[in-house]
C-alpha cells in the first residue's frame, strides 16, 4: 500500500525512532573515505547519536577519536571504551566538573576547548596536578558568532592556558553559519582562514598548533588539508531534514526516521490542501525550525508533504502529493529537522534493515547536559 | 553580587532544572481555588511536569484527576496511585497500545479522546470486553485546527464509539490558539461555544455530555461554568516565558528555572549590545519559539536580557540591562519558553526553597511518547 508501512516492522509501535543500519554504515564509510582521501583526520561529533554502537562503527571505519559536547557525554563514551575524546566546548570548571574531568583524564586521552583567559585559569586551577594530562584547543570564531575568540586573540588564550599548566594542542572552530542555503562554501573558506590565522598567531607566540580542527556536516567535504588537520562532522552519520533541504544529503542517505501513525484527518476546507495529524510531535521530533526550512520535518515516502505545525504530540501535515489522504491508522516515516535533538528525546532506538527489526540500541548519552 | 547566584544552591552544577516548591505550591493553590470558586472541576494536564510528587500536590489541593497525553504517561501516574486519568488524545490503538490500555482500564478510571469513526471502531475492537470500562470524550476543534471534529459532527463520532461498545462521557477541546498575544479572550469564547454546540449535538442524538472539558493555562481562568464542567490547564503549575510574555503569569509565579553558567563573552562590537554565552541550550531549554516571543527564553533576574540564539549547549544572550556583562563563571537562572519541553529533557529536577536544596524529584514520565 504504502512505502512507510512496508518499511516499518510490525513489532514497532509509534512514535518510535528507527535507525536503518545499512544506510548508517554507508554514511560512515563514505565520510571516512572522503576525509581520509584528503589527508584529514575524522573526529565525528557524537552528540548527534549519543550511542556507543554507532561510535564503535565510526572508529572501526578510521575515525581517530570522538568529539563530544559535555563531560557527561565523554564519561559515557569513555566507559564504552573510547580512549580519545575532545570536549569541543569552552568548559567552565565548577568543583563538580573539576572532579569529574580529573577522573576522565586518568582514564582516557582528553582534550577540551577554551576561549577565555578566565576559563583557562579556572580549568588549570580545577584540574590541579591533572592539568598536565589535559590538552586544550583554543576556540576560534570563524563567523558563527557564538563562542570562540577572534583568530588574532588565540595566542592570549593559549598563553593563559599554558600558564595554568595545560598543554596547548592547537585551535578549533565551528562554522555553524554553514547551516543555511548557499552558505557552506563561504563558511568553509572562512573556517579555513580563521584556523590558519589562529595557528599563525599561536606560532608567533611560540605554540605549535598541532591540531587545527574544523567541523560540521555542511563543510566537512569542502575542507582542505591546507587549512586544517581534522574535521568534526556529526549529522552526516544519520542525516536529517535540514541537511536534506540544504542539499548536503539525499533522501536515500537519511538513516534515522520516526515511525508515526495518522491519528486524525482535518475536515476538508476550500482552498487549503488536505491535512492530517500524526502522533509524532516536538517531544520526539524536536522543535528546531530554521527560517529557511520548509516545515518542521519531512515525510520519507511523500516528498511533497510538509509539517506545517508541531505540538508536543501532534504533527500537522499538509498533503501536497495528491488529493487522497492516507487513512487514519496508516503508518508513515518522518524525517526530523535536526536529528541531534530527536535522538536526545528517546531512551533507545529500533535498528532496522530492509524492513526488519534487527536490534535495539540504548541512547546511552541521552540527557548528559553537563 | 547577583540574585541568580544567591538563588542557586552551591551543590547544584549547571545546567540543571530547579523547581521552587514555594512558588509551585502557591500556583497549585491559586488555580485550585479559582477554578473551584466557579464551580468547575480541575483536571490538570500532567504532561507539563511528568512528576508524581507534583501530581499528588495537585490532587491534594482538589484536582479531580489528571489529564495526560499518552498511554505511557497514564501508566506512570496510575502506578503512582492516581486513579482517574483522561488521555486527551485521539488514540489509534495498535495491538501493543490495545493491550496496555486494557491493563490500565483494569487498574484505574480511564477516559480517552476520540475524533473519528475509524478511531472509535479501532478503540472498541482493540479493547474488546474492556471497552465497557473505558469512557470516551469526543474531541472538538474550537479554532486551533489541530485534531478534533467540528461541533456538529460530534454526534456521528459519539454514535460510532457507542456502537463500538464504549461509554460516551462527553466532549473536550483544546483552545491552543489562545497561546498568542490578545487571543485568550476570543479563544475562550470560541472554546465555550464549541463545547456548548457539541454537547447539544450529542444531546439531540440521545447522548448526555456529562463532561464538557476545556483547557489551557491561557483560558482556564476565563472559562465559565455555563459552557464547561472542567478545565485542563497544565503550564500554570510551573509557568514559563511564553506565559510571562502573554501576561498570564508574573515573574514571581515562575516556579521552574534552568541554572546556567556564563561560559563565554562575545568580543564587544560597535552598535551591538554586549553578549554572553550560557551553558544551557536547546537540549535543556527546548527550542520552541513562537513568532511573537522576544527570544528563546528569559533570564529570571535580568528582565532586559534576551536569548537571541540557541544551539544544543549554548544560549546567546544579548545584555540590555546595563553595559556590564557578568563575568565568565557567573551563574544565572533561565526561564524556558515552553516548560513542558524543558521538563521532558531531564531525568530529575532539584527542588529548592529560599535558595536551599530540599529534595530531588524524578521526572517519571519523561520520554513516555506512546
Interface residues (C-beta under 8 A of the other chain):
Chain A: X13 X14 X15 X16 X47 X69 X70 X89 X90 X91 X92 X94 X96 X97 X115 X116 X118 X119 X122 X145 X146 X147 X148 X149 X150 X153 X176 X261 X262 X263 X264 X265 X266 X267 X277 X279 X280 X282 X283 X284 X286 X287 X288 X309 X311 X312 X313 X314 X316 X327 X328 X329 X340 X341 X344 X345 X346 X347 X367 X369 X370
Chain B: X13 X14 X15 X16 X47 X69 X70 X89 X90 X91 X92 X94 X96 X97 X115 X116 X118 X119 X122 X145 X146 X147 X148 X149 X150 X153 X176 X261 X262 X263 X264 X265 X266 X267 X277 X279 X280 X282 X283 X284 X286 X287 X288 X309 X311 X312 X313 X314 X316 X327 X328 X329 X340 X341 X344 X345 X346 X347 X367 X369 X370
